[in-house]
Amino acid sequence: MNNPEYEKLVKSFLNSDFKKNASKNFSYLERNILNEDKIILPNNSQINDFICTSTEKKWPNFKTESFATDFIDTSFVRDLYVKHSFPLLTHELIVNLKNLFKQLKVKNIIEVCAGPGWLSHWLKIYGVEILKTTDNLEWKDFQNYLDFVECEDALQTITKETQAELIILSWPYIDDTAFNIWNKLKTNQYLLYIGEGEGRCTANIKFFKAVENHEIEINNINETYLQFFGIHDRVRLFRKKERR
Ligand SMILES: C[S@@+](CC[C@H](N)C(=O)[O-])C[C@H]1O[C@@H](n2cnc3c(N)ncnc32)[C@H](O)[C@@H]1O
């Protein structure tokens, strides 16, 4: 960001007890989202009290100190949060996903490249059956994986779980992983993708080209999908059509 005022503020914040503040705000997310004892997730408005998000819709003036403060604080909070989960897990998101799966009439759901497994965990807590959750455990930033996460390569999971009707894939690397997963899918299988768009931080151009004509609009979910400020992830649904 080429704004000298902002740069000055960042420097002063880095020298202050800013990180302490961020860890205080992160501890709200930790206690309420990354916690196996909880049975309900915080909602958007509760989370918006602690961090700056893109769906808050009332962004303060960029040049004001309060904006910079919230923004930098949120970046630090995100740094801590992504050691556990990339998507912000909220009550609205999980309820919407549960309703979507019901509407699609899919029962056999798996999650691959799941990281520590918090998305699968919360879907299960809200009553969605997840057949299998896997990750190859190679992402070194994740420290704790939930017990049910099995160590397996995504392509192997998809090959083995032939009955899967929907595959969840959240925040895949910017390499061929998502593209290879899409190629492995059979006709009519759904892929629920959470991540950024083409040219950003998740998946690659080969993937976005391949899924181009297979998308099913689920804008209602994105209306309440909460993003960390400055992050452009969305929930997208693709269904593999028959080849002509
Ligand atoms: C950026 S993290 C996202 C984790 C999680 N889905 C989330 O949204 O928080 C990418 C994950 O993909 C996993 N991964 C990468 N390639 C994989 C593969 N071929 N098979 C299984 N897991 C893989 C990594 O270990 C890592 O946990």
The ligand as an SDF file (V2000), in Angstrom:
LIG
                    3D

 27 29  0  0  0  0  0  0  0  0999 V2000
   -3.7490  -23.8330    2.6380 C   0  0  0  0  0  0  0  0  0  0  0  0
   -4.0880  -25.2930    3.4660 S   0  0  0  0  0  0  0  0  0  0  0  0
   -5.8660  -25.2580    3.6530 C   0  0  0  0  0  0  0  0  0  0  0  0
   -6.3440  -26.1740    4.7550 C   0  0  0  0  0  0  0  0  0  0  0  0
   -7.8400  -26.1590    5.0300 C   0  0  0  0  0  0  0  0  0  0  0  0
   -8.5880  -26.7200    3.9360 N   0  0  0  0  0  0  0  0  0  0  0  0
   -8.3360  -24.7710    5.3360 C   0  0  0  0  0  0  0  0  0  0  0  0
   -9.0370  -24.1770    4.4920 O   0  0  0  0  0  0  0  0  0  0  0  0
   -8.0160  -24.2690    6.4150 O   0  0  0  0  0  0  0  0  0  0  0  0
   -3.8550  -26.5030    2.2180 C   0  0  0  0  0  0  0  0  0  0  0  0
   -3.8990  -27.9250    2.7770 C   0  0  0  0  0  0  0  0  0  0  0  0
   -3.8290  -28.8490    1.7000 O   0  0  0  0  0  0  0  0  0  0  0  0
   -3.0360  -29.9540    2.1130 C   0  0  0  0  0  0  0  0  0  0  0  0
   -2.6050  -30.6210    0.8640 N   0  0  0  0  0  0  0  0  0  0  0  0
   -1.8910  -30.0840   -0.1490 C   0  0  0  0  0  0  0  0  0  0  0  0
   -1.7600  -30.9680   -1.1690 N   0  0  0  0  0  0  0  0  0  0  0  0
   -2.4180  -32.0790   -0.7790 C   0  0  0  0  0  0  0  0  0  0  0  0
   -2.6760  -33.3260   -1.4010 C   0  0  0  0  0  0  0  0  0  0  0  0
   -2.2130  -33.6270   -2.6320 N   0  0  0  0  0  0  0  0  0  0  0  0
   -3.4110  -34.2460   -0.7360 N   0  0  0  0  0  0  0  0  0  0  0  0
   -3.8730  -33.9760    0.5040 C   0  0  0  0  0  0  0  0  0  0  0  0
   -3.6570  -32.8090    1.1550 N   0  0  0  0  0  0  0  0  0  0  0  0
   -2.9550  -31.8750    0.5100 C   0  0  0  0  0  0  0  0  0  0  0  0
   -1.9480  -29.3420    2.9730 C   0  0  0  0  0  0  0  0  0  0  0  0
   -1.3440  -30.2510    3.8450 O   0  0  0  0  0  0  0  0  0  0  0  0
   -2.7590  -28.2590    3.7190 C   0  0  0  0  0  0  0  0  0  0  0  0
   -3.2690  -28.7720    4.9100 O   0  0  0  0  0  0  0  0  0  0  0  0
  1  2  1  0
  2  3  1  0
  2 10  1  0
  3  4  1  0
  4  5  1  0
  5  6  1  0
  5  7  1  0
  7  8  2  0
  7  9  1  0
 10 11  1  0
 11 12  1  0
 11 26  1  0
 12 13  1  0
 13 14  1  0
 13 24  1  0
 14 15  1  0
 14 23  1  0
 15 16  2  0
 16 17  1  0
 17 18  1  0
 17 23  2  0
 18 19  1  0
 18 20  2  0
 20 21  1  0
 21 22  2  0
 22 23  1  0
 24 25  1  0
 24 26  1  0
 26 27  1  0
M  CHG  2   2   1   9  -1
M  END
$$$$
